[in-house]
C-alpha cells in the first residue's frame, strides 16, 4: 500500500461485503483470516487501517444468500467480539472504519490514511434489511451491546477524526461518552418502541371497529336481497341437510359396526388369554406334583445312602458279608435311580413346555396387558394397552434376550415389556440387538421432542414413514442404494 499504510479486512467480512470484494479486486485492501495475524502489523511503525462490514450490510447480503439467520447471527457475534477486543487493546495504533463509511466519505478517508480509493457505488439498504436489523438489535442484547461498542471504537470519517493524533486517554473518554449516549439512545428507542406499539394496537383496534361497522352497513344493505332469495335458498339448504343427515347416519352405522367388530375381537382375545391361564394353572399343578415326587425320591435316595453307609461300616467291622443282601440293595438303588432320572426327564419336558408357552407372543401380550391393567389402579405410573400390545408383538422386542442382557430385570420380578416401557427406554436399554432406541431418538429429534417411546413410535408411525431402526440398518440401506 502507499505511504507505508496497511489497509486490511478479515476474509469473513469480505465474503459477505460487496464493497470489500470490489476493493480487494482492485488491490486496495488485503485480507486476513485470524486476528492473531495482525500482531506483526501492529508492531510496525506504519499505520494500520482496519475496515469491517457494518451489521446492516451483513444482513443485506445474508438475505440474498438465503442462509440460516440464526447460525449467521452466532457467527457474527463471535467475529464482532474478536474485532472489539482487538480494537480496544490496540486503539491507539489502528484506525477502525466501516466499509460503507469508507466508500461514502472517500475524501475524509484519504485525509486520515493518505491513501486514495477509487470511486465505488454504494447500494441502498432494502426495507426488509432495515426492519430485520433494527428488530434484531432491539431484542438481542449481545448484538445491541456489540453495535454500541463498535460505534464507540469506529473512527467517524464524516467528522475527519484522525485516530493516530488522538491520545489513549481521549479515546477512552470518547468511548465512555459514546457508550453513555448509546445507552441513553437505546432507552429512548425502547420507550418510543413501546409507545409506538401501544399506539399501533389502539390504531388496529379502531381499524377493526371501523371494519365491523362497514360490515354491518354492508349486511344491512344486502338484507333486502337476501330476503327475496331466502325461500329458494332454504329449499336447497334443506335438501343439503337431508343429504348430510343421510351421510352422517351411514357413518354412524359404520362406526357402530366397527365397534361391534372390535368387541368381538377383544372377546376372542380375552377367551384365548383365559384358556392360556387355565392351561398354565394345570401345568403348575402337574409341575408341583412332579416336584413332590422328586422330593420323595430324593428322600428315599438319602435314606438309601444312609443305609449304604451303615452297611459299609458293618462290612468293615464284620468279616462275613451277605452278598445276596448287597445285590438286592444295589438293584433297589438302580431302580430308584432310574425312577429318579425318569422324573427329572418329565420335569424338564414340562418346564420346556411351560417356557414355550411363556415365550409365545400371545401369552406375552396377554400377560403384559393383564399386568398393565393391574397397574392402572396405581397413582405412580400408567401404561397404555395399545403401547403394551405393540411392544409385546413387535419383531424388534426379544423377551429372552432382554432378560439375559439385563439380569436386574429378572431379579426385580418385572415383566420385560413393562420394564422397557416404564424405565428401559429412558435408561437407553435396547429392546433387542436389532433396534437401537437411543440412536433412533438422536436421529429423529421430533420423536424425542414429542416424548414418545422409540419402539412405540416406530411401530405406530416410523415403519410406514420408512424410518430406520439402527445404524446397521442405515448402512445396509446406503449399500443397497449404491449397488
Buried (B, 14 or more C-beta within 10 A) or exposed (E): BEEEBBBBBBEBBBEBBBBBBBBBEEEBBBBBEEBEEBEEBBEEEEBBBBBBBBBBBBBBBBBEEEEEBEEBBEEBBEBBBBBBEBBBEBBBBBBBBBBBBBBBBBEBBEEBBBBEBEEBEBEEBEEEBBEBBBEBBBEBEEBBBBBBBBBBBBBBBEEEBEBEEBEEEEBEEBBEEBBEEBEEEBEEBEEEEEEEEEEEEEEEEEEEEEEEEEEEEEEEEEEEEEEEEEEEEEEEEEEEEEEEEEEEEEEEEEEEEEEEEEEEEEEEBEEBBEEBBEBBEEBEEBBEEBEEBBEEBEEBBEEBEEEBEEBEEEEEEEEEEEEEEEEEBEEEBEEBEEBBEEBEEBBEEBEEBBEEBBEEBBBBBBBBBBBBEEBEEEEEEEBEEEBBBBBBBBEBBBBEBBBEBBEEBEEEEBBBBBBBBBBBBEEEBBBBEBBBBBBBBEBBEEBBEEEBBBBBBBBBEBEEEEBBBBEEBBEEEEEEEEE
